[in-house]
Every structure is written in C-alpha cells, then in structure tokens.
Amino acid sequence: MKGLQQIKSEIDLFAINSNKTELEVVDALHKYYFNKAVTVEIKHYKKKTKKVAQITKDLKISHRRFYKILEDKKIAFTKYNKSSDDVEE
C-alpha cells in the first residue's frame, strides 16, 4: 500500500498547486492515458494489424464509440449499411 499512498500524496500536491480538485486531476489523467491508448490502437487499425473487435475489446469501449473517434479524427473507414431496404424478396 506504500505505492498507493505515494500516488495519493502526489495527486494531492498537484491538486493544491493547480487549484483543482483531486477528482478533476484524476479525470484529466484518465483522459490523457485513454487518448494515448487510442492513438496506439488507431496506428494498428491503419496498418490493418488489428481488427475493430479486438481494438474495442482492448480499450473496453463499444464499436460505435470507436467509429465515432475515427470520424472525429477524420480517419477513413468503411460503413456498412445493414438496412433491409436493399434486400428484395
């Protein structure tokens, strides 16, 4: 538990120096490391070394959220139309 106490004290110090709450600091750290992980996974997606299913499983997000991230970063991806309008009976 010594490591957790050290992390908590570092967060407290940073929160005092930056005039933010501890939760805001933790939220900012979460966003930073999530974006860092997403950029690594996008590199794998561009190289086609990983599929979307594996990426979303690793990031623990839905495939729709991953496609939204791709859309926001203006990365080309294939959209599939699953509507029943195209199917003739």
N, CA, C and O of each residue as an XYZ file, in Angstrom:
356
protein
N       0.804     -1.197      0.000
C       0.000      0.000      0.000
C       0.850      1.265      0.000
O       0.325      2.372     -0.123
N       2.130      1.103      0.135
C       3.007      2.262      0.152
C       2.954      3.002     -1.183
O       3.029      4.230     -1.211
N       2.826      2.278     -2.271
C       2.757      2.902     -3.586
C       1.494      3.724     -3.765
O       1.534      4.803     -4.357
N       0.373      3.226     -3.259
C      -0.887      3.959     -3.372
C      -0.860      5.234     -2.542
O      -1.392      6.264     -2.959
N      -0.247      5.166     -1.379
C      -0.146      6.361     -0.543
C       0.726      7.420     -1.219
O       0.441      8.615     -1.132
N       1.775      6.981     -1.885
C       2.644      7.915     -2.595
C       1.897      8.552     -3.765
O       2.035      9.752     -4.003
N       1.114      7.770     -4.491
C       0.331      8.305     -5.609
C      -0.696      9.306     -5.097
O      -0.881     10.371     -5.686
N      -1.364      8.962     -3.998
C      -2.367      9.872     -3.429
C      -1.726     11.182     -2.987
O      -2.294     12.251     -3.205
N      -0.560     11.113     -2.374
C       0.110     12.342     -1.934
C       0.542     13.195     -3.130
O       0.474     14.422     -3.067
N       0.988     12.553     -4.221
C       1.367     13.292     -5.428
C       0.149     13.978     -6.047
O       0.239     15.119     -6.498
N      -0.982     13.285     -6.068
C      -2.214     13.873     -6.601
C      -2.652     15.045     -5.733
O      -3.059     16.083     -6.253
N      -2.573     14.887     -4.416
C      -2.933     15.978     -3.503
C      -2.043     17.198     -3.719
O      -2.534     18.326     -3.774
N      -0.736     16.976     -3.842
C       0.196     18.084     -4.087
C      -0.123     18.791     -5.398
O      -0.154     20.021     -5.456
N      -0.358     18.021     -6.439
C      -0.662     18.615     -7.742
C      -1.980     19.367     -7.702
O      -2.107     20.431     -8.307
N      -2.958     18.825     -6.999
C      -4.260     19.483     -6.887
C      -4.130     20.821     -6.153
O      -4.770     21.800     -6.536
N      -3.328     20.866     -5.129
C      -3.135     22.117     -4.385
C      -2.427     23.157     -5.256
O      -2.805     24.329     -5.264
N      -1.404     22.722     -5.982
C      -0.631     23.650     -6.818
C      -1.411     24.153     -8.019
O      -1.186     25.277     -8.466
N      -2.318     23.352     -8.552
C      -3.035     23.742     -9.769
C      -4.435     24.280     -9.499
O      -5.169     24.587    -10.438
N      -4.814     24.397     -8.234
C      -6.133     24.901     -7.837
C      -7.267     24.076     -8.455
O      -8.279     24.636     -8.879
N      -7.107     22.776     -8.506
C      -8.142     21.852     -8.971
C      -8.441     20.864     -7.859
O      -7.666     20.715     -6.915
N      -9.580     20.188     -7.985
C      -9.894     19.149     -7.018
C      -9.180     17.864     -7.409
O      -8.689     17.730     -8.530
N      -9.127     16.933     -6.486
C      -8.465     15.658     -6.758
C      -9.181     14.893     -7.874
O      -8.543     14.243     -8.703
N     -10.502     14.979     -7.882
C     -11.264     14.282     -8.929
C     -10.995     14.857    -10.313
O     -10.942     14.113    -11.292
N     -10.826     16.171    -10.403
C     -10.502     16.782    -11.694
C      -9.133     16.334    -12.180
O      -8.940     16.109    -13.375
N      -8.190     16.203    -11.271
C      -6.846     15.739    -11.629
C      -6.907     14.300    -12.126
O      -6.310     13.968    -13.149
N      -7.627     13.447    -11.403
C      -7.741     12.042    -11.803
C      -8.461     11.927    -13.142
O      -8.082     11.103    -13.974
N      -9.493     12.738    -13.362
C     -10.219     12.727    -14.628
C      -9.314     13.158    -15.784
O      -9.359     12.567    -16.863
N      -8.500     14.182    -15.559
C      -7.568     14.633    -16.585
C      -6.535     13.555    -16.916
O      -6.185     13.359    -18.079
N      -6.052     12.860    -15.887
C      -5.108     11.765    -16.113
C      -5.753     10.626    -16.894
O      -5.131     10.035    -17.776
N      -7.011     10.325    -16.559
C      -7.731      9.272    -17.278
C      -7.893      9.630    -18.753
O      -7.666      8.788    -19.621
N      -8.277     10.855    -19.040
C      -8.440     11.299    -20.430
C      -7.116     11.226    -21.184
O      -7.075     10.787    -22.333
N      -6.040     11.655    -20.540
C      -4.726     11.652    -21.176
C      -4.299     10.234    -21.561
O      -3.891      9.989    -22.697
N      -4.394      9.315    -20.617
C      -3.948      7.951    -20.890
C      -4.898      7.206    -21.818
O      -4.458      6.332    -22.565
N      -6.200      7.532    -21.791
C      -7.140      6.925    -22.729
C      -6.829      7.386    -24.147
O      -6.808      6.569    -25.067
N      -6.586      8.684    -24.339
C      -6.255      9.195    -25.664
C      -4.938      8.616    -26.167
O      -4.784      8.356    -27.360
N      -4.001      8.416    -25.266
C      -2.717      7.814    -25.631
C      -2.923      6.374    -26.115
O      -2.319      5.958    -27.104
N      -3.769      5.622    -25.421
C      -4.066      4.247    -25.818
C      -4.823      4.207    -27.140
O      -4.594      3.320    -27.962
N      -5.718      5.161    -27.347
C      -6.489      5.211    -28.586
C      -5.578      5.477    -29.776
O      -5.748      4.855    -30.825
N      -4.624      6.377    -29.643
C      -3.734      6.671    -30.761
C      -2.888      5.456    -31.134
O      -2.613      5.225    -32.312
N      -2.480      4.689    -30.139
C      -1.715      3.458    -30.424
C      -2.594      2.462    -31.176
O      -2.146      1.840    -32.139
N      -3.835      2.310    -30.742
C      -4.751      1.371    -31.398
C      -5.118      1.835    -32.803
O      -5.319      1.007    -33.693
N      -5.208      3.134    -33.012
C      -5.515      3.654    -34.354
C      -4.364      3.353    -35.309
O      -4.591      3.080    -36.488
N      -3.135      3.400    -34.809
C      -1.993      3.035    -35.649
C      -2.105      1.576    -36.095
O      -1.829      1.253    -37.250
N      -2.510      0.698    -35.176
C      -2.704     -0.705    -35.532
C      -3.852     -0.853    -36.533
O      -3.781     -1.676    -37.445
N      -4.905     -0.057    -36.361
C      -6.053     -0.105    -37.265
C      -5.649      0.334    -38.669
O      -6.061     -0.278    -39.654
N      -4.842      1.392    -38.762
C      -4.398      1.877    -40.071
C      -3.510      0.855    -40.771
O      -3.591      0.686    -41.988
N      -2.667      0.178    -40.006
C      -1.776     -0.831    -40.581
C      -2.499     -2.147    -40.850
O      -1.944     -3.056    -41.468
N      -3.746     -2.241    -40.380
C      -4.579     -3.433    -40.517
C      -3.966     -4.640    -39.813
O      -4.083     -5.772    -40.284
N      -3.313     -4.386    -38.684
C      -2.780     -5.487    -37.893
C      -3.767     -5.920    -36.813
O      -3.637     -7.008    -36.253
N      -4.755     -5.071    -36.518
C      -5.793     -5.416    -35.545
C      -7.152     -5.095    -36.130
O      -7.310     -4.131    -36.878
N      -8.125     -5.908    -35.782
C      -9.493     -5.663    -36.207
C     -10.210     -4.814    -35.170
O      -9.761     -4.685    -34.031
N     -11.325     -4.242    -35.583
C     -12.094     -3.362    -34.705
C     -12.550     -4.112    -33.457
O     -12.533     -3.555    -32.360
N     -12.948     -5.346    -33.613
C     -13.426     -6.120    -32.467
C     -12.335     -6.264    -31.406
O     -12.612     -6.141    -30.213
N     -11.112     -6.522    -31.828
C     -10.009     -6.668    -30.882
C      -9.656     -5.328    -30.235
O      -9.348     -5.266    -29.045
N      -9.704     -4.266    -31.024
C      -9.383     -2.938    -30.503
C     -10.401     -2.517    -29.448
O     -10.032     -2.032    -28.379
N     -11.677     -2.705    -29.754
C     -12.717     -2.293    -28.803
C     -12.670     -3.145    -27.533
O     -13.003     -2.674    -26.446
N     -12.258     -4.391    -27.684
C     -12.122     -5.255    -26.513
C     -10.955     -4.777    -25.642
O     -11.063     -4.758    -24.416
N      -9.852     -4.397    -26.269
C      -8.691     -3.913    -25.521
C      -8.971     -2.585    -24.826
O      -8.546     -2.375    -23.690
N      -9.689     -1.685    -25.507
C      -9.989     -0.370    -24.934
C     -11.213     -0.378    -24.029
O     -11.470      0.588    -23.312
N     -11.967     -1.476    -24.067
C     -13.196     -1.623    -23.282
C     -14.212     -0.538    -23.633
O     -14.791      0.103    -22.756
N     -14.413     -0.351    -24.941
C     -15.419      0.586    -25.436
C     -16.258     -0.128    -26.487
O     -15.911     -1.222    -26.934
N     -17.361      0.499    -26.876
C     -18.208     -0.095    -27.906
C     -17.636      0.229    -29.280
O     -16.861      1.171    -29.447
N     -18.039     -0.578    -30.258
C     -17.562     -0.331    -31.616
C     -18.095      0.980    -32.155
O     -17.420      1.632    -32.952
N     -19.280      1.384    -31.745
C     -19.834      2.663    -32.196
C     -19.004      3.838    -31.675
O     -18.783      4.820    -32.384
N     -18.558      3.724    -30.451
C     -17.716      4.794    -29.899
C     -16.382      4.853    -30.633
O     -15.857      5.940    -30.874
N     -15.829      3.696    -30.989
C     -14.575      3.678    -31.729
C     -14.752      4.310    -33.101
O     -13.898      5.079    -33.541
N     -15.852      3.996    -33.785
C     -16.110      4.608    -35.087
C     -16.326      6.111    -34.953
O     -15.940      6.865    -35.846
N     -16.929      6.557    -33.864
C     -17.106      7.984    -33.618
C     -15.753      8.659    -33.418
O     -15.546      9.776    -33.891
N     -14.838      8.000    -32.729
C     -13.489      8.536    -32.540
C     -12.793      8.646    -33.888
O     -12.141      9.651    -34.169
N     -12.926      7.617    -34.727
C     -12.336      7.660    -36.062
C     -12.916      8.801    -36.875
O     -12.192      9.497    -37.587
N     -14.210      8.990    -36.770
C     -14.874     10.069    -37.503
C     -14.399     11.438    -37.017
O     -14.182     12.340    -37.827
N     -14.238     11.597    -35.723
C     -13.767     12.864    -35.170
C     -12.337     13.171    -35.600
O     -11.983     14.330    -35.819
N     -11.517     12.125    -35.720
C     -10.129     12.316    -36.133
C      -9.958     12.302    -37.652
O      -8.841     12.372    -38.164
N     -11.090     12.210    -38.367
C     -11.127     12.237    -39.831
C     -10.277     11.129    -40.450
O      -9.475     11.366    -41.353
N     -10.474      9.920    -39.942
C      -9.802      8.740    -40.463
C     -10.818      7.937    -41.255
O     -11.921      7.676    -40.774
N     -10.449      7.546    -42.466
C     -11.380      6.834    -43.342
C     -11.640      5.423    -42.820
O     -10.725      4.726    -42.380
N     -12.903      5.021    -42.879
C     -13.293      3.670    -42.514
C     -14.505      3.300    -43.344
O     -15.180      4.173    -43.891
N     -14.783      2.012    -43.441
C     -15.882      1.516    -44.263
C     -17.152      1.467    -43.437
O     -17.184      0.912    -42.339
N     -18.196      2.061    -43.994
C     -19.501      1.999    -43.344
C     -20.329      0.943    -44.053
O     -20.400      0.919    -45.282
N     -20.947      0.082    -43.283
C     -21.792     -0.957    -43.835
C     -23.241     -0.600    -43.577
O     -23.610     -0.224    -42.465
N     -24.065     -0.720    -44.614
C     -25.483     -0.417    -44.489
C     -26.218     -1.719    -44.201
O     -26.266     -2.611    -45.049
N     -26.784     -1.827    -43.021
C     -27.487     -3.051    -42.635
C     -28.997     -2.898    -42.735
O     -29.743     -3.695    -42.166
N     -29.449     -1.879    -43.453
C     -30.887     -1.680    -43.559
C     -31.502     -2.735    -44.457
O     -30.834     -3.280    -45.335
N     -32.779     -3.021    -44.236
C     -33.462     -4.064    -45.015
C     -34.065     -3.503    -46.290
O     -34.739     -4.234    -47.016
N     -33.844     -2.220    -46.588
C     -34.372     -1.609    -47.806
C     -33.718     -2.181    -49.053
O     -34.354     -2.260    -50.104
N     -32.467     -2.578    -48.950
C     -31.737     -3.080    -50.117
C     -32.093     -4.517    -50.441
O     -31.863     -4.959    -51.566
N     -32.639     -5.252    -49.506
C     -32.936     -6.663    -49.712
C     -34.300     -6.789    -50.406
O     -35.310     -6.264    -49.937
N     -34.294     -7.502    -51.538
C     -35.544     -7.724    -52.273
C     -36.037     -9.142    -52.008
O     -35.249    -10.084    -51.921
N     -37.351     -9.273    -51.882
C     -37.911    -10.594    -51.602
C     -38.598    -11.152    -52.809
O     -39.132    -12.260    -52.759
